[in-house]
Amino acid sequence: MSSEEIRNFLQEVNDSDEIQQYLQTVSAEMYSILEIMSLHEVFDEENKLQEFDVKPRLCMLTQPRKLCKYHSSMNFLMKMGTTQNSSDAGSVLNSDVEIVFLRGNLRERCSLFMNLLCVDKKCNIMRWLMEKVQCIVATQEAQRHMKPLCADQHLDVFWRAYFRLPKKECCFGELPAIFNLKQLNVFMHALCICTSGTCVSSDVIVKKDIRKTLCKIINCPRKNTRQPRPHGKQNECALETRFAVPPLSCREIGLHQNPVKGCSSTKAFAENEDSYLPWLTGRMTWQVQQDSFFAEDAAKHNEAVVAGPSGHTHTLLTYMRIFNKFDLQKWTLICMVWLVGADHHSLFEVLTTASRHGIPYMSHQNSLEFARELLLKVKEKSLHITSE
């Protein structure tokens, strides 16, 4: 596990207002996406009923059924946010996912973002975004000079009031404000599934290995840098509970006690400071190949290695670029807390990957000193914005 000095730094990053406020913003936007997707599930089902009935009014969904459909969709999407597996750091019970959106710790939220956007094998959210956002942009372009309120806006105003959701201009219209459309176009071009003005069917998109393809946009080589750790030696590298940063939440502790049903009694687990976490960490899973260029470069500069260049950092920094409020410096710091704090990677490994995305880090620089300077820059930038 990392040194006490590094853990203290990670805790400082975790406790900073700049990082916590940023995570809160991203969580709110992600939750908003799930809301929008669920609202459109209701609208789409109603439209289908109207198409196949000569008397549309007779087949309109009743209000209770619409409400049920909305909550059913939300529950389905929420469940994708966690594996409910106690060996996964940051995993929680299905019933706790909504709480994680509201006030989860950094590790829980990063796990949530990864599961929703990247881990889901059917790529439900990314498929939906690639289909809908392109259609939205095309529709808005065609209606740019039209004054009347679009049908989606009428529906949205009514149903947000009915479901008691926050008022927003338009469930379609708010999506372009959340996302970086240029970056989304880069993604779609990389997947070879989009041309200007063309909407793509979900059947085409789901056949693509979206995560693997998108992570090739920025080259981040990791081959021949690590090898699996022998299964019999994995437990020797287990992480002690007291070394986790941030500290475990009551939701994580509850899942560790019973990954299926949960448990109201977590006192024994919480009080045993010398207990080992059930997480399958990067250190337990991998060992760096000492004859690799990566390992030799780290040794040359006296840097610690755990599991090789960080693939999770690469994935998160790739996917989060679709958000308009993407901040590379903040996300790099977040990855440090998330991955180094759970003993998946070292600071050097996270920064080595982040450098491929634009962080000006060189291997000869001390990773901890560089990380401290990065946090200082984020805080100074925040003060500058506040003063303006």
N, C-alpha and C positions, 0 to 999 in steps of 0.2 A: 504494500500500500504506500501511497505518497507520504512525504514527510509532514510533520506537524506544521511547518512553515507554509507548505502548499495548501494544506487543509484550511488553515486560517485565511489564506488568500481566497480560496474558493468560497468560504463562508462570507467573506466581505463582499464578493461579487453577488452572491445569492441575496444578501441583505440590502444591497443598494437599491434606492428608490427608482433609479433609472431602469434597472433590469426588471424589477417587479412591475412597474407601470407598463413597460413594453410588453411583458408577458400577458398582462391583463388585457391590453389592447388586442393582441393577436388572438387570445382566447375568445374575446367578444366577437371578433370578426369570423372566427371559425364557427362559433355557435350560430352566428347569423346565417352562415352558409347552410347549416343543417336545417334551420328554420325555413329558409327559402326553398330548399329541396323538398321539404315536407309539405309546404303550402302548394307547391306545384304538383305534388302527387295527388292532392285533393282536386285541383283544377283539371288535371289531365284525365282523371277517372270520370269526372263529371262530363267533360267534353266528349269522351268516348261513348258514354251513355246517350248523349244527345245525338250523336252521329247515327246510331243504330235504332233510333226510335222516332216514329213519325209524329209523336206527340211529346216533344222534349219535356214539357212541364211535368208529365206523369212519371218520368224516369229520373228526374233531378234527385241527387242525393239529399237525404234529409239532414238537418243540422246535426243531430246526434251522430249520424253515420260519418259526416264530414269531420266532426271533432275526433271521433274514434280513428278515422283514417289518418288524420294529422298526427295524433299521439303514437299510433302504431308505427308510422314512418320515423318519427323522432326516436322512438325506442330502438328501432332497428339500426339506425345510424349511430346512436349512442353506444350500442353494444360493440360496434366495430372499433371503438376507442380504447378497448382494453382486451387483453388475452385472458384475464382472470387466472394467470399462471404465476404462482409465487416465485418461480425461478427467473421471471422477467422483472428487472428493476423498474419501479414506477408503476407496476400493474396494480389495479384495484378491482373491486367487485363491480359488476354491471350497475348496481344500484348507486354506486358512488361516482359514476362518470360525470353526472351533471354538477356535482359538488366540486369536482376537479376543475371544470370550466370556470366556476365562480371563484374558488379560492384554493385550488390545488397547489402543491409545492412545485418547484421548478422541474424536478425529476418526473413527477406525475404528468405534468403538462407536456413535457417533451415526448414522453411515451405516448401520450394521447395524440399529439400531432403526427408522430411517425406512424402510428397504427391507422389513423384515418386517411392520411394522404399516400403513404408509401407501402405499408405492409399488406393492406387489403388486397388479396389476390385478384379480385374482380375489379379493382380500381374504380369502385362505384362513384366516389366523389370526383376524381380526376376525369372520368368518362363524362360525367354530368356537366362538369365545368367546360370541357372542350366542346361539347355539343351546344350547350346553352349560351355561353358567352359569345361565341362566334355569331350565333343567330341573333343575339341581342344587339350586337354592334351593327349587323346588317339591317336590322329593323329600325334601330335608332337613326341610322344614316338615311334610310328611306323616309322616315317620318320627321326629319329634322325641321322642316318648315310647316309641319302640321300642328295646328293649335289644339284640337280636341284631345281629351284625356283618353289614353289607350285602354283597352279592355282589361289588361292586366292591372292597371292602376286602380280601376273601379273595383275589381275583385280583391285586390290587395288591401285597400282601405277598409272594405267591409269585413274581410276575414281576420285581419289583424285586430280589429275591434272585437270581433266575436271570440277569438282565441285569447284576447287580452294580451296581445303582444305589443311591443313598442311601436309607435307610429313611424313609418318610414315612407319615403316618397313613392317607391315602387319596388316590388320584390324582384322584378327584372332589372329595373333601372339602377338599383344600388350595387349590383354586382360589378360593373365596370369601375365603380369608385373604389372598390376593395382591391381589385386586381390590376396588375401591370399587364395590360393587353399585349404590349410588344413582346414581353417575355413569354406570355402564353402562346403567341404566334411562333416564337422560336421553338418552343416545345412541340407544337403541332407540326412544324416543318421537319423537326428532327425525327418525328414519328412517321413522316411521309403520309400523313392522312388528311392534309388540308391544303386547299388552294383558296385564293381570295374569293370570298363570297360563297364558299361551299360549306354546307353543314355535313358532318360525318355521322354515320350511324354507329350506335354503340356496339353492334356486332363486329364492326371493323376494328374499332379501338381495343376491345377487350382481348382480341387475339394477339395484340402486341405485348411484349414484355416492357411495359412502360417504364418501370423503375430502372431497369438495366440500360434501356435506350437513352433516357434522359440523363443518366449519370455519366454517359459517354460524351456529352456536350463539352464538358470541361474535363480534360485528361487528368486523371489522378491514379497513376499506376501503383498497384499494391501486390502484384504477382511476385512470387519468390522472396517475400519478405517475412513470411511466417509459416508455421506448420502446426497442426493440431497437437495439443498437449495430451499425452497418454491419459486415458480415462482414469486409471488407477492413481494418478498423481494430482488430479483436479482438486480434490478436497483439501490438499495441502495449501492451496492458494486461496481458499475461501476468505471472504471479507468479514471482518468483525463488525458487529452492529455499531459500535461506538465510533468507527472510522467513516461512516457514511456521511456525505455532505450533499444536500441538506439532511438534517436528522429525519428519521422515518416519521411519517404522519400516522394518525390513528387508523386511517384507511389502509395503508400498506401493512401495518401491524396486524390488523384484522384479517387481511387476506393470507398472511403468513400462518396464522393460527389455523385457518380452515379455508382453503382456496375455493370451495364450492358454496358452503352455507354461511361462511363468515362466523365470527365468534364475538360475543359481547365481553368475554373475559380475556383481556390482553395484558393484565398486570404482570404476570410472570415473565412474559417475553420482554416487556418494556424495561423491567427492573434488572434483567440479567445483562449487564453491560459487556460481559465477555462472550456473549452468544455470537454465533456465526450466522450470517444471512443466508437464506436459501437461494439467493441470486446466482445464476450461472454467469459469472463475470467474464470480461475479455481476458483477464489474466488466467482464469481457470481454463478457458477454452483454447487459448492459443499460446504459443511461445515463439519469440522472434528468432529467425534464422541468423545465427551469429556471423555467418560468412556473407550475408547480404550487404549490399552497398548501404542500405538504410541503417542497419545495425552498426556498421563500421563508422558511418558518419556520426551517429549518435554517441558512440564510444569516444570518438575523436574529440567531441565537444562536451564530454562528461554529462550527457543527457540520459535520463532514464527511459527505458522502453518497456512496454507491457504487451501489446498485441499487434504492433505494426501501425502504419498510417491508418487514420481513423475513417472507416467507411461510413459510419453513422454521421460523422461531421460532414462528409462529402454529400451524402444524401440529403440531409437537412438543409445545408446551404444551397443545394441545387433546387429543391422543391420550394423553399420559402421565398425564392425570388419572384414567384408569381404574385406575391402581395405587394401592393403599392408602398407600404410602409416598411419594406424589407430594409434592415440595417445590418450590414455585414459585420461591423465591429461588435454590436450587441449580440448577434447570433453566435459569433465566435466565442465570446465570453460565456454565453449560455451553454454552449457545447462543452466548454471546459468544466463547468460545474456538474453538468449532467453526466459526462463520461468519465472524467477524472475522479469525480466525487463518488462514483459507483465502481471504481477500479476496473473500468473497461479499457482505459487508455491513459497515457501520460500527457502532460502539457505539451511536450515536444511533438507527440504524435498528432494531437489536435491541431497545433499550429502549423505543422508540416502540411497537413491537408488544407487548412484554411489559406495558406499561402498560394495554393493553386487557384483560389477564388478571388484573390486580390489583396489579402492581408500581407503587408510588406515585411514578412518575417524571413530571415535567413538562418540556416542551421548553425552558423557560428555565434548567433546571438543567444544569450542566456534566456531560456524559455520563461522562467518565472519573472525575471526583470522586464521582459517584453510584455508579458501579460499584465503586469502592474501598470506599465505605461499605457497599455491599451485601455484599461479601466479608467485611468486618469483622463485620457482623451474623451471618453464617453461622458464622464462627469463634467468636464470643462465645456463640452459641446452643449450639454443640457443647460448649464448655467448661462451660456451665451444666448441660447434660444429664449430662456426665461427672462433675461434682462431686456431683450428686444420687445 
